[in-house]
Amino acid sequence: MMKKISIFLFAAAALLGAGCDDSSDTDKVIPVSAIALDTSLSGGISLVVGQTADIAGKVTVRPENATDKTETYESSDPETVSVDDAGVVKAVKPGLAMVTISVGGKHSHFEVEVREQRISVESVTLPAELADGVTLKLGATLDIAGKATITPSNATDKTESYNSSNPMIASVTEEGIVSAIAVGEATITISVDGQSAQFTLTVEKIAVESVTLPEELAKGVTLNKGETLDIAGKATVKPENASDRTESYDSSDKAVATVSAEGLVTALAVGTTTISVTIDGVSASFELTVAEEAQVDIETITITDGRWNNSLGTASVELKNGTATYDLYSRLVITPKNQNEGVAYQIVNKDGEFIDIDENGLITCKKVGTATVVVTAKNHKNLAEGNTKKVIFTLNITDSNDLDRTGWSMSASGAIKGTDGSATAALDEVFGTSSFPTASASIPASDATIFGLDRPGKNGAGDTIWFVVDMQQPRSVNYFRIMHQGVRNADRGCRWNGFTLIEGSNDNSEWTPIAENVKLPDMSYEKQLDPNDGSTTRNIDDYRTTSNVKFPSTVNYRYLRFVGKAANFTGNNGTCQIAELYLGLDE
């Protein structure tokens, strides 16, 4: 019984105690469960040095009725980014720092990037030694890096860049090294942050200071009449890096001795003359004495590297600026070497039309075409008195505006004849690329690359024939000319005297007319000396090249088609032939 009473009293006391507690729910502490950064901070912020940002109140606190919502702030690097108790962030120096916002034991962080305050360049000026202009010798260099004055001095971006108005005259590297490349002027520009300054650079040649001759020349030289002396390249030039080292030569008495453009001195008559060598306006000279020599009979006369058993020499020259020269005498081989009889020259075809030749064998070219010269020497041993020894030389004069035919090909309306059906026969260089193509030394004239077609009405060729030139890519062409196959008589050969039609195409299918009824010039067959036998009753056995035939420019045509009918041919042979076809653009 006593036990039950005690339990009851205890329970009653407990109830009484509970009823006497006067605290309420409003005094209960509600902790912070989480905080979230404002979107303006969550991705980080960027400030310029000295700039501030207020981050107070930029967090959301959960729950909203949290008891203590007081914010505190901390920077991971106060020397870069500071933050005070009020939540004001200040950018101190460039760099990165993490700022932490804490509320009720919860933390959130964001990154602050501090950038240097940008100061723009206002002007770029050059020192007087640049601003007044600079002159460099050819090949010299100049370092201009860091030479400019930049205002203000504390500009953010002071990176220099460089440019030349004419890199062919003077170039400049990214590092500011200017190089003088060619004589002339260029403007050099230094740019910094959108501002620039420039100066004029003048490149001068390195002038020749002195020209001296070797002792064997300086002390004087004696030659016998008819002898030659090569003085090219014998002079010493100072300085060694002089820009213009081109030599020119002269003789004070050209009746005694002459000097070719290549520096070959030829003794002509007894006497004394002064031979000078001039380089860039500076000269050196020596005295040449020409002595008499007993007459020596000429035994043989040939042409160096000539074709056809050395009986006929050939060469090709390019006509530039309306003229070209060729020293035929220097190519002659005369025995014995000490002969003094001399040689004579006779232009065979159309005397004086294509070339002139002086008594010293120097050929001057006058127009595009071919010319043949007979070279004779008198008083040869084992020859009857009055007979002469001769050698024959043919010169092909080409146009400097001729297109390079390398890789071109041809097709035709019928089988190509004359050179085993070669599709390049009329594009191959009959005269070669060198003065004397020794690789072709064994090829006779009759077998040299010839393009042939059956003429209209012959061998089933029909009434119209044509050939097409494939230039491999679209090109502009406004002239052509033809080198005909060599013939002896006008009635033995068949030559084109013109074309009914010339057409252009880019697909070898659709054709556009370019010119109609085109006649070829230089087709006359005058009787003239045949150097093979001296007869005047037959035409010369040579190649005959027409002058350039102009027609409207064919811009961007890859294929050219040349069409002929019966009226376009001369002679009686069944096959009409062409030795070479030239195409060019003369603007």
Helices and strands as residue ranges (DSSP letters): H 2-19, G 25-27, E 34-37, H 39-42, E 45-48, E 52-54, E 59-62, E 71-75, E 81-83, E 88-91, E 95-103, E 106-115, E 123-125, H 128-131, E 134-137, E 141-143, E 149-151, E 160-164, E 170-172, E 177-180, E 184-192, E 195-204, E 210-212, H 215-218, E 221-224, E 228-230, E 236-238, E 247-251, E 257-259, E 264-267, E 271-279, E 282-291, E 300-303, E 312-319, E 324-327, G 329-331, E 332-335, E 343-347, E 355-357, E 362-365, E 369-378, E 388-399, E 409-412, G 438-440, G 445-447, E 451-454, E 464-475, E 479-487, E 495-496, E 498-505, E 512-519, E 542-545, E 549-550, E 557-565, G 566-568, E 569-570, E 575-584
